[in-house]
């Protein structure tokens, strides 16, 4: 089964990569919902947990943005903060409409989560 999964993930169509990503994100959402926390409208938290892995998904009232450090130009981001910036940029809103998040509700982008 692991060989089949690997072959699926390296398939050039990307279907399986997107499929497994969707399953993982749905699993994270369900885990947090079961603990009483809603991750709707929190792409930065979902991206952070996707980047760090399920083992670091610990539902709580104050999730932090983090993940791998990325430098673009002269600006540093974490995986989760870059996801937040891109998601709310509206760059794909013609294909994937969303309700913009109020500026005052934007999270403080912090350094990587510590395991």
Backbone bond lengths (Angstrom), bond angles and torsions (degrees), N, CA, C in turn:
res aa  C-N    CA-C-N  psi(-1)  N-CA   C-N-CA  omega(-1)  CA-C   N-CA-C  phi
1 X - - - 1.447 - - 1.524 111.25 -
2 X 1.331 118.33 -38.78 1.462 121.12 179.68 1.523 110.62 -62.86
3 X 1.330 117.34 -38.84 1.469 120.18 177.81 1.525 110.65 -63.19
4 X 1.320 116.68 -42.31 1.458 120.68 179.44 1.527 110.35 -64.46
5 X 1.323 117.31 -41.00 1.464 121.39 178.93 1.522 110.17 -63.11
6 X 1.327 117.69 -43.98 1.459 121.09 178.57 1.530 110.48 -60.78
7 X 1.322 117.68 -46.03 1.461 121.20 179.22 1.530 110.94 -60.92
8 X 1.302 116.54 -36.91 1.460 119.97 177.17 1.523 111.12 -64.82
9 X 1.335 116.79 -42.69 1.464 120.66 -176.33 1.525 113.22 -69.17
10 X 1.317 117.71 -27.57 1.466 119.87 179.30 1.525 112.29 -94.91
11 X 1.328 117.43 2.07 1.462 121.80 177.41 1.531 109.03 -62.08
12 X 1.310 117.23 133.55 1.467 121.56 -176.37 1.529 114.32 -67.27
13 X 1.308 118.56 -16.70 1.463 119.74 -179.60 1.530 111.51 -73.50
14 X 1.305 118.09 -19.39 1.471 125.44 -179.56 1.531 113.79 69.26
15 X 1.318 117.46 -0.45 1.468 120.19 -178.41 1.522 110.93 -53.49
16 X 1.331 117.46 -52.65 1.464 120.63 -174.95 1.526 111.81 -68.26
17 X 1.312 117.18 -35.39 1.457 120.20 177.27 1.528 110.18 -60.76
18 X 1.323 116.66 -45.30 1.460 120.71 177.63 1.527 111.07 -66.93
19 X 1.325 116.22 -39.34 1.459 121.49 179.69 1.534 110.71 -60.63
20 X 1.332 117.16 -49.97 1.467 120.60 -179.31 1.529 111.56 -67.23
21 X 1.334 117.13 -35.33 1.465 120.22 176.22 1.521 110.03 -62.44
22 X 1.339 116.60 -45.28 1.465 120.68 177.95 1.517 112.33 -60.46
23 X 1.332 116.57 -42.31 1.470 120.09 178.05 1.525 111.21 -62.99
24 X 1.319 116.39 -42.49 1.465 120.60 -179.69 1.527 110.31 -62.96
25 X 1.326 116.33 -47.13 1.465 120.00 -179.11 1.526 110.43 -63.69
26 X 1.313 117.14 -40.11 1.471 120.05 177.74 1.526 110.97 -63.29
27 X 1.326 116.89 -37.11 1.460 121.23 177.96 1.535 110.38 -64.40
28 X 1.312 117.04 -42.30 1.471 121.52 178.17 1.534 109.90 -63.20
29 X 1.329 116.58 -47.07 1.473 120.59 179.64 1.525 110.50 -58.84
30 X 1.333 116.93 -44.88 1.475 121.01 -179.93 1.520 111.14 -64.05
31 X 1.332 117.51 -41.20 1.463 121.33 178.91 1.535 110.43 -60.07
32 X 1.320 116.87 -46.61 1.464 121.05 -178.64 1.529 111.28 -69.62
33 X 1.325 117.64 -38.24 1.467 120.69 177.72 1.523 110.58 -62.91
34 X 1.327 116.31 -42.04 1.463 120.34 179.58 1.527 111.48 -62.32
35 X 1.336 116.33 -28.34 1.466 121.17 178.83 1.531 111.59 -88.88
36 X 1.353 116.79 -0.22 1.458 120.27 176.63 1.520 115.35 93.22
37 X 1.329 117.86 16.66 1.465 121.62 -178.78 1.525 110.12 -121.36
38 X 1.318 115.56 135.81 1.459 121.67 -177.18 1.531 109.22 -103.68
39 X 1.324 116.76 123.92 1.463 120.99 178.35 1.524 112.58 -99.44
40 X 1.331 117.66 12.72 1.466 120.61 176.97 1.522 108.91 -60.17
41 X 1.306 116.62 134.19 1.457 120.66 179.80 1.512 113.86 73.16
42 X 1.320 117.67 18.71 1.467 121.46 -179.78 1.534 110.95 -122.28
43 X 1.329 118.08 61.77 1.467 120.15 -178.45 1.522 112.69 -61.09
44 X 1.329 116.68 -27.96 1.469 119.96 -179.43 1.526 111.41 -67.82
45 X 1.328 117.71 -34.51 1.463 121.36 178.53 1.525 109.89 -75.90
46 X 1.334 116.93 -43.72 1.463 119.89 177.78 1.528 111.06 -61.09
47 X 1.330 117.46 -42.34 1.468 120.72 179.31 1.524 111.01 -66.81
48 X 1.328 117.16 -39.47 1.471 120.41 177.66 1.521 110.39 -60.14
49 X 1.333 116.34 -48.03 1.462 120.07 -178.36 1.525 111.56 -68.41
50 X 1.332 117.51 -35.42 1.465 120.48 174.66 1.522 109.97 -60.95
51 X 1.320 116.77 -42.87 1.458 122.05 -178.48 1.527 111.94 -69.21
52 X 1.329 117.00 -40.45 1.471 120.50 -176.44 1.524 113.86 -84.75
53 X 1.328 117.06 -26.60 1.458 120.93 -179.60 1.514 112.77 102.85
54 X 1.327 114.86 158.43 1.466 121.81 -175.14 1.522 112.32 -59.98
55 X 1.317 117.27 -31.13 1.462 120.45 -178.11 1.533 111.57 -59.90
56 X 1.329 117.55 -24.55 1.469 121.26 -179.74 1.524 112.82 -95.61
57 X 1.326 116.97 3.68 1.457 120.88 179.43 1.520 109.65 -84.89
58 X 1.319 115.00 101.54 1.459 121.66 -179.90 1.532 107.88 -124.83
59 X 1.339 116.65 97.60 1.468 120.12 -176.55 1.521 112.76 -54.44
60 X 1.321 114.56 139.63 1.449 120.70 178.57 1.512 110.18 -168.46
61 X 1.330 117.30 171.34 1.455 121.20 -174.27 1.529 114.32 -73.84
62 X 1.321 118.66 -17.51 1.462 120.94 -174.06 1.533 111.03 -133.15
63 X 1.346 118.21 70.29 1.464 119.58 -179.78 1.524 111.15 -68.36
64 X 1.311 116.56 148.84 1.463 122.15 -178.06 1.520 111.21 -113.23
65 X 1.298 114.88 144.86 1.458 122.22 177.17 1.520 108.64 -79.93
66 X 1.335 116.48 140.23 1.463 119.27 177.94 1.501 110.76 -171.10
67 X 1.309 114.63 -146.80 1.454 121.07 -177.25 1.506 110.84 108.39
68 X 1.319 115.88 -166.36 1.455 121.58 -177.69 1.528 110.22 -61.45
69 X 1.335 115.37 144.49 1.462 121.05 175.53 1.523 109.25 -80.52
70 X 1.316 115.83 134.93 1.461 122.01 178.64 1.523 108.23 -130.78
71 X 1.323 117.15 137.97 1.453 121.41 176.07 1.518 108.30 -115.62
72 X 1.312 115.66 126.17 1.458 122.09 178.12 1.519 106.11 -124.80
73 X 1.330 114.88 116.31 1.457 118.68 -173.26 1.517 108.23 65.45
74 X 1.305 116.83 -123.58 1.464 120.64 177.93 1.524 112.52 -109.66
75 X 1.327 116.11 15.64 1.465 120.37 -178.12 1.523 111.03 -113.35
76 X 1.318 116.46 137.28 1.461 121.67 178.66 1.522 110.05 -100.06
77 X 1.321 114.79 142.36 1.452 123.07 177.97 1.520 108.37 -133.81
78 X 1.319 116.08 163.35 1.455 120.37 163.25 1.522 105.98 -102.30
79 X 1.317 116.61 163.52 1.462 120.94 -179.94 1.527 110.21 -53.85
80 X 1.327 116.62 -45.18 1.470 121.00 -179.27 1.514 113.64 -68.18
81 X 1.330 117.57 -39.46 1.470 119.39 -179.64 1.522 111.19 -68.79
82 X 1.328 117.28 -35.45 1.455 120.54 177.23 1.530 110.29 -66.49
83 X 1.322 116.79 -38.38 1.468 120.66 176.35 1.526 110.40 -61.16
84 X 1.333 116.82 -42.13 1.465 121.35 177.90 1.524 110.74 -60.89
85 X 1.338 115.98 -48.81 1.468 121.06 -179.09 1.524 110.95 -59.81
86 X 1.329 116.70 -44.77 1.459 119.96 -178.53 1.526 111.52 -69.66
87 X 1.322 116.77 -46.62 1.467 120.44 -177.32 1.522 110.92 -57.04
88 X 1.324 116.70 -47.19 1.450 120.46 -176.75 1.528 113.64 -88.41
89 X 1.340 117.43 5.72 1.465 120.38 175.58 1.523 111.20 -72.59
90 X 1.333 116.49 -25.43 1.453 120.64 -177.10 1.515 113.47 81.34
91 X 1.330 117.77 5.65 1.460 121.22 -176.33 1.522 113.77 -59.33
92 X 1.306 118.95 -27.98 1.462 121.30 178.68 1.529 112.06 -114.04
93 X 1.323 116.98 19.12 1.461 119.60 -174.70 1.526 112.96 -65.62
94 X 1.342 117.95 -20.05 1.455 118.77 176.35 1.531 110.81 -70.22
95 X 1.338 116.88 -30.10 1.468 121.40 178.68 1.524 112.49 -96.43
96 X 1.337 116.73 -33.40 1.462 122.43 -176.40 1.523 108.55 -132.07
97 X 1.338 117.71 83.27 1.466 119.76 -178.60 1.528 112.27 -64.56
98 X 1.306 116.02 149.35 1.465 122.33 178.61 1.516 108.81 -150.77
99 X 1.305 115.56 163.64 1.461 121.03 175.09 1.522 107.61 -91.51
100 X 1.329 118.17 118.62 1.477 119.80 -179.62 1.516 111.58 -58.44
101 X 1.317 115.48 143.64 1.458 122.37 178.90 1.529 108.92 -83.62
102 X 1.302 116.36 139.58 1.456 120.33 178.16 1.525 109.70 -63.72
103 X 1.313 116.79 138.22 1.463 121.05 -178.48 1.528 112.40 -56.50
104 X 1.324 116.73 -41.10 1.461 118.64 -178.20 1.526 112.61 -66.51
105 X 1.334 116.94 -17.03 1.464 120.35 179.91 1.525 112.14 -94.06
106 X 1.329 116.98 -2.21 1.465 119.90 -178.58 1.524 109.58 -63.00
107 X 1.324 117.11 137.88 1.463 119.91 -177.03 1.525 111.74 -74.43
108 X 1.301 115.54 156.31 1.450 120.54 170.79 1.518 106.73 -75.40
109 X 1.303 116.22 125.69 1.456 120.42 -178.37 1.524 107.58 -86.82
110 X 1.325 115.55 119.65 1.459 120.89 -174.51 1.511 110.17 -114.06
111 X 1.309 115.59 171.52 1.458 121.92 178.99 1.524 110.48 -65.11
112 X 1.304 115.29 174.80 1.469 121.18 -177.30 1.523 112.77 -51.44
113 X 1.326 114.56 148.19 1.461 120.30 172.41 1.524 109.01 -68.74
114 X 1.258 116.46 143.16 1.451 120.94 176.11 1.519 108.67 -95.75
115 X 1.342 117.29 132.52 1.480 119.40 -179.56 1.511 112.05 -62.43
